[in-house]
Amino acid sequence: EWNIGDPWGIELVRVLSQTETKWILCLITYNTVIIYYLSYWLTSTNSV
């Protein structure tokens, strides 16, 4: 009966590792967008 739970544990670890990499990619993209907009805002305010 306990053997049925083993694949679920493997799947859980697999899903967690996938979501972790997705979160890292999302954070990198999010930070890049923020830096881009900050630099754009700074240049626009400086030009004005």
N, CA, C and O atoms as a Maestro MAE file, in Angstrom:
{
 s_m_m2io_version
 :::
 2.0.0
}

f_m_ct {
 s_m_title
 :::
 protein
 m_atom[192] {
  # First column is atom index #
  i_m_mmod_type
  r_m_x_coord
  r_m_y_coord
  r_m_z_coord
  i_m_residue_number
  s_m_chain_name
  s_m_pdb_residue_name
  s_m_pdb_atom_name
  i_m_atomic_number
  :::
  1 25 0.827 -1.209 0.000 1 A "GLU " " N  " 7
  2 3 0.000 0.000 0.000 1 A "GLU " " CA " 6
  3 2 0.865 1.264 0.000 1 A "GLU " " C  " 6
  4 15 0.530 2.258 -0.645 1 A "GLU " " O  " 8
  5 25 1.990 1.211 0.737 2 A "TRP " " N  " 7
  6 3 2.854 2.387 0.817 2 A "TRP " " CA " 6
  7 2 3.566 2.648 -0.496 2 A "TRP " " C  " 6
  8 15 3.980 3.776 -0.762 2 A "TRP " " O  " 8
  9 25 3.717 1.605 -1.334 3 A "ASN " " N  " 7
  10 3 4.392 1.768 -2.620 3 A "ASN " " CA " 6
  11 2 3.618 2.716 -3.528 3 A "ASN " " C  " 6
  12 15 4.192 3.345 -4.417 3 A "ASN " " O  " 8
  13 25 2.293 2.815 -3.295 4 A "ILE " " N  " 7
  14 3 1.461 3.707 -4.109 4 A "ILE " " CA " 6
  15 2 1.859 5.162 -3.857 4 A "ILE " " C  " 6
  16 15 1.746 6.004 -4.748 4 A "ILE " " O  " 8
  17 25 2.320 5.450 -2.652 5 A "GLY " " N  " 7
  18 3 2.681 6.823 -2.304 5 A "GLY " " CA " 6
  19 2 4.036 7.236 -2.848 5 A "GLY " " C  " 6
  20 15 4.316 8.431 -2.947 5 A "GLY " " O  " 8
  21 25 4.881 6.285 -3.201 6 A "ASP " " N  " 7
  22 3 6.222 6.628 -3.670 6 A "ASP " " CA " 6
  23 2 6.211 7.441 -4.963 6 A "ASP " " C  " 6
  24 15 6.899 8.458 -5.041 6 A "ASP " " O  " 8
  25 25 5.450 7.025 -5.984 7 A "PRO " " N  " 7
  26 3 5.407 7.830 -7.222 7 A "PRO " " CA " 6
  27 2 4.919 9.251 -6.954 7 A "PRO " " C  " 6
  28 15 5.378 10.198 -7.592 7 A "PRO " " O  " 8
  29 25 3.989 9.402 -6.011 8 A "TRP " " N  " 7
  30 3 3.492 10.741 -5.683 8 A "TRP " " CA " 6
  31 2 4.606 11.597 -5.105 8 A "TRP " " C  " 6
  32 15 4.691 12.792 -5.388 8 A "TRP " " O  " 8
  33 25 5.467 10.980 -4.287 9 A "GLY " " N  " 7
  34 3 6.588 11.714 -3.706 9 A "GLY " " CA " 6
  35 2 7.558 12.155 -4.783 9 A "GLY " " C  " 6
  36 15 8.073 13.272 -4.753 9 A "GLY " " O  " 8
  37 25 7.806 11.259 -5.744 10 A "ILE " " N  " 7
  38 3 8.710 11.584 -6.850 10 A "ILE " " CA " 6
  39 2 8.108 12.704 -7.695 10 A "ILE " " C  " 6
  40 15 8.805 13.639 -8.088 10 A "ILE " " O  " 8
  41 25 6.819 12.600 -7.967 11 A "GLU " " N  " 7
  42 3 6.134 13.635 -8.752 11 A "GLU " " CA " 6
  43 2 6.168 14.970 -8.026 11 A "GLU " " C  " 6
  44 15 6.361 16.015 -8.647 11 A "GLU " " O  " 8
  45 25 5.981 14.936 -6.712 12 A "LEU " " N  " 7
  46 3 5.979 16.160 -5.909 12 A "LEU " " CA " 6
  47 2 7.333 16.844 -5.991 12 A "LEU " " C  " 6
  48 15 7.413 18.059 -6.173 12 A "LEU " " O  " 8
  49 25 8.408 16.053 -5.855 13 A "VAL " " N  " 7
  50 3 9.757 16.611 -5.951 13 A "VAL " " CA " 6
  51 2 9.988 17.178 -7.343 13 A "VAL " " C  " 6
  52 15 10.592 18.239 -7.500 13 A "VAL " " O  " 8
  53 25 9.495 16.450 -8.365 14 A "ARG " " N  " 7
  54 3 9.678 16.888 -9.750 14 A "ARG " " CA " 6
  55 2 8.941 18.204 -9.999 14 A "ARG " " C  " 6
  56 15 9.481 19.122 -10.617 14 A "ARG " " O  " 8
  57 25 7.712 18.284 -9.514 15 A "VAL " " N  " 7
  58 3 6.913 19.506 -9.689 15 A "VAL " " CA " 6
  59 2 7.545 20.671 -8.934 15 A "VAL " " C  " 6
  60 15 7.597 21.792 -9.440 15 A "VAL " " O  " 8
  61 25 8.028 20.398 -7.714 16 A "LEU " " N  " 7
  62 3 8.658 21.443 -6.913 16 A "LEU " " CA " 6
  63 2 9.904 21.983 -7.591 16 A "LEU " " C  " 6
  64 15 10.147 23.190 -7.591 16 A "LEU " " O  " 8
  65 25 10.697 21.083 -8.171 17 A "SER " " N  " 7
  66 3 11.921 21.515 -8.850 17 A "SER " " CA " 6
  67 2 11.577 22.326 -10.089 17 A "SER " " C  " 6
  68 15 12.270 23.289 -10.417 17 A "SER " " O  " 8
  69 25 10.498 21.934 -10.783 18 A "GLN " " N  " 7
  70 3 10.084 22.668 -11.979 18 A "GLN " " CA " 6
  71 2 9.566 24.055 -11.614 18 A "GLN " " C  " 6
  72 15 9.907 25.044 -12.264 18 A "GLN " " O  " 8
  73 25 8.739 24.122 -10.572 19 A "THR " " N  " 7
  74 3 8.185 25.413 -10.157 19 A "THR " " CA " 6
  75 2 9.289 26.312 -9.617 19 A "THR " " C  " 6
  76 15 9.225 27.533 -9.758 19 A "THR " " O  " 8
  77 25 10.312 25.703 -8.993 20 A "GLU " " N  " 7
  78 3 11.421 26.499 -8.451 20 A "GLU " " CA " 6
  79 2 12.173 27.178 -9.588 20 A "GLU " " C  " 6
  80 15 12.506 28.360 -9.494 20 A "GLU " " O  " 8
  81 25 12.444 26.438 -10.664 21 A "THR " " N  " 7
  82 3 13.140 27.017 -11.809 21 A "THR " " CA " 6
  83 2 12.256 28.062 -12.479 21 A "THR " " C  " 6
  84 15 12.749 29.081 -12.962 21 A "THR " " O  " 8
  85 25 10.941 27.807 -12.508 22 A "LYS " " N  " 7
  86 3 10.011 28.780 -13.097 22 A "LYS " " CA " 6
  87 2 10.021 30.069 -12.286 22 A "LYS " " C  " 6
  88 15 10.018 31.164 -12.848 22 A "LYS " " O  " 8
  89 25 10.032 29.933 -10.957 23 A "TRP " " N  " 7
  90 3 10.057 31.107 -10.085 23 A "TRP " " CA " 6
  91 2 11.335 31.900 -10.281 23 A "TRP " " C  " 6
  92 15 11.312 33.131 -10.277 23 A "TRP " " O  " 8
  93 25 12.469 31.190 -10.456 24 A "ILE " " N  " 7
  94 3 13.749 31.872 -10.679 24 A "ILE " " CA " 6
  95 2 13.694 32.646 -11.985 24 A "ILE " " C  " 6
  96 15 14.144 33.789 -12.054 24 A "ILE " " O  " 8
  97 25 13.141 32.021 -13.024 25 A "LEU " " N  " 7
  98 3 13.022 32.687 -14.324 25 A "LEU " " CA " 6
  99 2 12.097 33.890 -14.214 25 A "LEU " " C  " 6
  100 15 12.377 34.945 -14.782 25 A "LEU " " O  " 8
  101 25 10.996 33.735 -13.483 26 A "CYS " " N  " 7
  102 3 10.044 34.837 -13.299 26 A "CYS " " CA " 6
  103 2 10.700 35.992 -12.551 26 A "CYS " " C  " 6
  104 15 10.509 37.155 -12.909 26 A "CYS " " O  " 8
  105 25 11.470 35.675 -11.516 27 A "LEU " " N  " 7
  106 3 12.150 36.716 -10.738 27 A "LEU " " CA " 6
  107 2 13.165 37.455 -11.588 27 A "LEU " " C  " 6
  108 15 13.276 38.678 -11.502 27 A "LEU " " O  " 8
  109 25 13.913 36.716 -12.414 28 A "ILE " " N  " 7
  110 3 14.910 37.344 -13.286 28 A "ILE " " CA " 6
  111 2 14.217 38.268 -14.280 28 A "ILE " " C  " 6
  112 15 14.659 39.396 -14.499 28 A "ILE " " O  " 8
  113 25 13.127 37.785 -14.883 29 A "THR " " N  " 7
  114 3 12.388 38.594 -15.851 29 A "THR " " CA " 6
  115 2 11.794 39.821 -15.168 29 A "THR " " C  " 6
  116 15 11.848 40.927 -15.705 29 A "THR " " O  " 8
  117 25 11.227 39.617 -13.975 30 A "TYR " " N  " 7
  118 3 10.616 40.697 -13.209 30 A "TYR " " CA " 6
  119 2 11.640 41.772 -12.874 30 A "TYR " " C  " 6
  120 15 11.376 42.964 -13.033 30 A "TYR " " O  " 8
  121 25 12.822 41.338 -12.405 31 A "ASN " " N  " 7
  122 3 13.883 42.287 -12.062 31 A "ASN " " CA " 6
  123 2 14.377 43.030 -13.294 31 A "ASN " " C  " 6
  124 15 14.655 44.227 -13.230 31 A "ASN " " O  " 8
  125 25 14.488 42.327 -14.414 32 A "THR " " N  " 7
  126 3 14.950 42.951 -15.655 32 A "THR " " CA " 6
  127 2 13.975 44.033 -16.103 32 A "THR " " C  " 6
  128 15 14.387 45.112 -16.528 32 A "THR " " O  " 8
  129 25 12.681 43.740 -16.006 33 A "VAL " " N  " 7
  130 3 11.654 44.713 -16.398 33 A "VAL " " CA " 6
  131 2 11.706 45.937 -15.489 33 A "VAL " " C  " 6
  132 15 11.617 47.070 -15.962 33 A "VAL " " O  " 8
  133 25 11.851 45.709 -14.184 34 A "ILE " " N  " 7
  134 3 11.921 46.822 -13.225 34 A "ILE " " CA " 6
  135 2 13.134 47.702 -13.512 34 A "ILE " " C  " 6
  136 15 13.023 48.928 -13.533 34 A "ILE " " O  " 8
  137 25 14.292 47.078 -13.733 35 A "ILE " " N  " 7
  138 3 15.513 47.836 -14.030 35 A "ILE " " CA " 6
  139 2 15.342 48.615 -15.325 35 A "ILE " " C  " 6
  140 15 15.769 49.765 -15.423 35 A "ILE " " O  " 8
  141 25 14.713 47.988 -16.325 36 A "TYR " " N  " 7
  142 3 14.502 48.642 -17.617 36 A "TYR " " CA " 6
  143 2 13.615 49.872 -17.459 36 A "TYR " " C  " 6
  144 15 13.922 50.941 -17.987 36 A "TYR " " O  " 8
  145 25 12.506 49.710 -16.724 37 A "TYR " " N  " 7
  146 3 11.592 50.832 -16.529 37 A "TYR " " CA " 6
  147 2 12.207 51.923 -15.661 37 A "TYR " " C  " 6
  148 15 11.967 53.109 -15.890 37 A "TYR " " O  " 8
  149 25 12.997 51.530 -14.668 38 A "LEU " " N  " 7
  150 3 13.668 52.515 -13.816 38 A "LEU " " CA " 6
  151 2 14.649 53.347 -14.626 38 A "LEU " " C  " 6
  152 15 14.687 54.570 -14.491 38 A "LEU " " O  " 8
  153 25 15.440 52.697 -15.463 39 A "SER " " N  " 7
  154 3 16.407 53.417 -16.293 39 A "SER " " CA " 6
  155 2 15.682 54.304 -17.298 39 A "SER " " C  " 6
  156 15 16.115 55.424 -17.571 39 A "SER " " O  " 8
  157 25 14.566 53.795 -17.855 40 A "TYR " " N  " 7
  158 3 13.774 54.574 -18.808 40 A "TYR " " CA " 6
  159 2 13.181 55.797 -18.125 40 A "TYR " " C  " 6
  160 15 13.183 56.891 -18.689 40 A "TYR " " O  " 8
  161 25 12.667 55.610 -16.894 41 A "TRP " " N  " 7
  162 3 12.065 56.705 -16.145 41 A "TRP " " CA " 6
  163 2 13.115 57.739 -15.772 41 A "TRP " " C  " 6
  164 15 12.854 58.940 -15.841 41 A "TRP " " O  " 8
  165 25 14.304 57.283 -15.376 42 A "LEU " " N  " 7
  166 3 15.382 58.198 -15.007 42 A "LEU " " CA " 6
  167 2 15.822 59.025 -16.209 42 A "LEU " " C  " 6
  168 15 16.046 60.228 -16.081 42 A "LEU " " O  " 8
  169 25 15.947 58.396 -17.369 43 A "THR " " N  " 7
  170 3 16.376 59.116 -18.570 43 A "THR " " CA " 6
  171 2 15.302 60.094 -19.026 43 A "THR " " C  " 6
  172 15 15.614 61.182 -19.510 43 A "THR " " O  " 8
  173 25 14.032 59.709 -18.872 44 A "SER " " N  " 7
  174 3 12.946 60.598 -19.301 44 A "SER " " CA " 6
  175 2 12.846 61.814 -18.384 44 A "SER " " C  " 6
  176 15 12.602 62.926 -18.851 44 A "SER " " O  " 8
  177 25 13.035 61.605 -17.076 45 A "THR " " N  " 7
  178 3 12.956 62.721 -16.127 45 A "THR " " CA " 6
  179 2 14.184 63.615 -16.254 45 A "THR " " C  " 6
  180 15 14.085 64.828 -16.068 45 A "THR " " O  " 8
  181 25 15.332 63.037 -16.565 46 A "ASN " " N  " 7
  182 3 16.553 63.823 -16.716 46 A "ASN " " CA " 6
  183 2 16.497 64.682 -17.971 46 A "ASN " " C  " 6
  184 15 16.989 65.810 -17.982 46 A "ASN " " O  " 8
  185 25 15.894 64.143 -19.032 47 A "SER " " N  " 7
  186 3 15.806 64.896 -20.280 47 A "SER " " CA " 6
  187 2 14.840 66.063 -20.131 47 A "SER " " C  " 6
  188 15 15.012 67.105 -20.763 47 A "SER " " O  " 8
  189 25 13.818 65.883 -19.286 48 A "VAL " " N  " 7
  190 3 12.853 66.959 -19.039 48 A "VAL " " CA " 6
  191 2 13.452 67.912 -18.014 48 A "VAL " " C  " 6
  192 15 12.818 68.901 -17.647 48 A "VAL " " O  " 8
  :::
 }
 m_bond[191] {
  # First column is bond index #
  i_m_from
  i_m_to
  i_m_order
  :::
  1 1 2 1
  2 2 3 1
  3 3 4 2
  4 3 5 1
  5 5 6 1
  6 6 7 1
  7 7 8 2
  8 7 9 1
  9 9 10 1
  10 10 11 1
  11 11 12 2
  12 11 13 1
  13 13 14 1
  14 14 15 1
  15 15 16 2
  16 15 17 1
  17 17 18 1
  18 18 19 1
  19 19 20 2
  20 19 21 1
  21 21 22 1
  22 22 23 1
  23 23 24 2
  24 23 25 1
  25 25 26 1
  26 26 27 1
  27 27 28 2
  28 27 29 1
  29 29 30 1
  30 30 31 1
  31 31 32 2
  32 31 33 1
  33 33 34 1
  34 34 35 1
  35 35 36 2
  36 35 37 1
  37 37 38 1
  38 38 39 1
  39 39 40 2
  40 39 41 1
  41 41 42 1
  42 42 43 1
  43 43 44 2
  44 43 45 1
  45 45 46 1
  46 46 47 1
  47 47 48 2
  48 47 49 1
  49 49 50 1
  50 50 51 1
  51 51 52 2
  52 51 53 1
  53 53 54 1
  54 54 55 1
  55 55 56 2
  56 55 57 1
  57 57 58 1
  58 58 59 1
  59 59 60 2
  60 59 61 1
  61 61 62 1
  62 62 63 1
  63 63 64 2
  64 63 65 1
  65 65 66 1
  66 66 67 1
  67 67 68 2
  68 67 69 1
  69 69 70 1
  70 70 71 1
  71 71 72 2
  72 71 73 1
  73 73 74 1
  74 74 75 1
  75 75 76 2
  76 75 77 1
  77 77 78 1
  78 78 79 1
  79 79 80 2
  80 79 81 1
  81 81 82 1
  82 82 83 1
  83 83 84 2
  84 83 85 1
  85 85 86 1
  86 86 87 1
  87 87 88 2
  88 87 89 1
  89 89 90 1
  90 90 91 1
  91 91 92 2
  92 91 93 1
  93 93 94 1
  94 94 95 1
  95 95 96 2
  96 95 97 1
  97 97 98 1
  98 98 99 1
  99 99 100 2
  100 99 101 1
  101 101 102 1
  102 102 103 1
  103 103 104 2
  104 103 105 1
  105 105 106 1
  106 106 107 1
  107 107 108 2
  108 107 109 1
  109 109 110 1
  110 110 111 1
  111 111 112 2
  112 111 113 1
  113 113 114 1
  114 114 115 1
  115 115 116 2
  116 115 117 1
  117 117 118 1
  118 118 119 1
  119 119 120 2
  120 119 121 1
  121 121 122 1
  122 122 123 1
  123 123 124 2
  124 123 125 1
  125 125 126 1
  126 126 127 1
  127 127 128 2
  128 127 129 1
  129 129 130 1
  130 130 131 1
  131 131 132 2
  132 131 133 1
  133 133 134 1
  134 134 135 1
  135 135 136 2
  136 135 137 1
  137 137 138 1
  138 138 139 1
  139 139 140 2
  140 139 141 1
  141 141 142 1
  142 142 143 1
  143 143 144 2
  144 143 145 1
  145 145 146 1
  146 146 147 1
  147 147 148 2
  148 147 149 1
  149 149 150 1
  150 150 151 1
  151 151 152 2
  152 151 153 1
  153 153 154 1
  154 154 155 1
  155 155 156 2
  156 155 157 1
  157 157 158 1
  158 158 159 1
  159 159 160 2
  160 159 161 1
  161 161 162 1
  162 162 163 1
  163 163 164 2
  164 163 165 1
  165 165 166 1
  166 166 167 1
  167 167 168 2
  168 167 169 1
  169 169 170 1
  170 170 171 1
  171 171 172 2
  172 171 173 1
  173 173 174 1
  174 174 175 1
  175 175 176 2
  176 175 177 1
  177 177 178 1
  178 178 179 1
  179 179 180 2
  180 179 181 1
  181 181 182 1
  182 182 183 1
  183 183 184 2
  184 183 185 1
  185 185 186 1
  186 186 187 1
  187 187 188 2
  188 187 189 1
  189 189 190 1
  190 190 191 1
  191 191 192 2
  :::
 }
}
